[in-house]
Amino acid sequence: MKYFVLGAIAAYGLGAVVLFSSASLGLLPVQADVAPSRLEAGLLGFALRASAARHAPKHDNPMTTSEENLIAGARIYRQMCSRCHGVSKESGSPYGDSFYPPAPHLPTSRTSYTDSEMFWVVKHGIRNTAMPAWGTLLSDDDIWQVVTLVRKFDSLPDSATLELMGHHH
């Protein structure tokens, strides 16, 4: 058993030395125009999901899906989110697609994050991606309205869709 433990410590230690050496020699890719390895993407995705689940508010979305909240969410989304995440099913988001990892195209991609987890991601951002922490620019109510809009992208009233497209009613 003692040799097994010593072997495990040596293996992990060697792995850490190789990783640190590769990083210090500039051998690890950091550029945004090269796709990350499956291991890196998987590890980041796993860490993000676990962190969002752990730190998200423990209560449900306090916003109702009223037309007023959806219009307010659409206004904020159009101004703050649409450049990277797209504004409609038909619109692309070349800006958001240029990131690694690419920004999800929210009008067409369904998320498995809960509303509270989405709130936490929007409020605090995601380190080492282009997702900023919006909590310094938007109130909690603003963020909840955007989350409500994203959750209802498939069934928006015409008034919210018009606001999303920049056509004020």
N, C-alpha and C positions, 0 to 999 in steps of 0.2 A: 504494500500500500504506500509505504514511504517513497519508493521509487516512482510509482505512478504520479504522486503529488509533485515530486521534484521534476519529473518529465513534463507534466502539464505546465508548471511554472516556467520551465525553460522554453517550452514551445510558445507560450504566450509572450514571454520576454523577448524571444527572437522575433516574433511577429511585430511587436511594438518597435523594436530597433529597426527592422526593415522599413516599416511605415514611416517612422521619424526620419530615417536616413533618406528615403525617397522624397519626402516632403522638403527636407532641408537642401537637397540637391536640385530642387525645382522639377522633379520628374513626375509629380502628380498633376494632371491636367486641371486647370482652374478657369480656362477661357469659356465664355458663354456661347461660342459658336461651334462647340463640339459637344455632342450628346454625352451625358455622364454614363458611366458603366451601369449595368443592371444592378450590380451590388450597391453602388453609391445611391442610385435612384431609389432602390428598394429600402435601403437603410434610412434615407431621408424621409421617405413616405411613412415608414413604420414609426420613426421618432416623432414626426409631426402628428400623426393620428393619436399616438399615446399621450403626447403633451396636451393636445387639444382636449382629449377626453378627461385628462386629469385636472386641467386648470379651468375649463369652461364653467360658466355660472351653473349652479345646481338647480336653477329654476327654468321653466319654459319661457318661450318668447312672450313678453308681456303685451306686444302689439297685436291688435285685432287686424284681420285682413280687410279692413274697411277701404272703400275707394279712396278716401282722404289719405290714409297711410300708404297705400300703394302709389298714389300720385307723388307724395312726398319722397318715398323711396326711389321712384323713377327719376325724379329731379336730381337727387344726390348721386344715384348710380350713373346717370348720363354725364354729370360733371366730373365725378371722381373715379369711376370704375370702368366705364365703357371703352376707354382707349386701349386698355390691356385685355379686358374680358369680353369685348363685343357688345353690340346693342340689340341685335336681333338674330333670329335663326339664319337669315340670309347673309348677314354681314360677317365678314371675316374679321380677324384682329391680328393683322400682320405685325403690329408692335408687340403684342403679347406673345405671338408665336416665335418671336426672335429671342426669347429668354430660354435658359435651361435651368430648371425645368420650365417648359412653356406655361404661360398663364392659362388656366382652364377657360374655355369659351362657355361662359355661364348660361347664355340663352339656350344652348343645346345639350350641355352636359348635366346629367343628374348627379347630385352629390349624396354620399352616404353619411355625411356629417349631419349631426343634429343642428337645430337652430342655434342652440347655446354654443356649440363648437364653432359654427360659422361666425357667430358674434365674436368669440374669443380671437379667432384668426384675423378678422377684420380689425379689431381693436388693437391687437398687439403685433400684427404683421408676422412675416416668416423670415428669420435670419438667413442671410446668404442667398436670398432670392430677390426679385424685384418687388415683392409684396411689402409695402410700407406699413407701419403702425399708424392706423387712422385715428386712434384714440386721442391724439393731441389736436386733431383738426375737427373731429366730429363728436357730437354728444352721444351718449349711450342710446338715447331715443333715435337719433339719426341712424346709427348703426343697426338698431333693431328694425327700423323701417326698410333699410336696404336688404337685410336678411329676409324680411317678409316678402319683398319684391322678388328676390332671387328664388325663394321657395315656390312662388306662384307664377313664374315665368310662363308656364304652359296655359294659364287661364286668366290672363290680365284683362280687366275691363278696357274698353276702347280709350277711355280718358287717360289711363296710366300708360298705354301704348303710345298715345300721341305725345305725352310728356316725355317719355323715353326717347322718342325720335326728335325732340326739340320743337314740337308743334304745340304751343301753349293754347289752352282752350279759354 
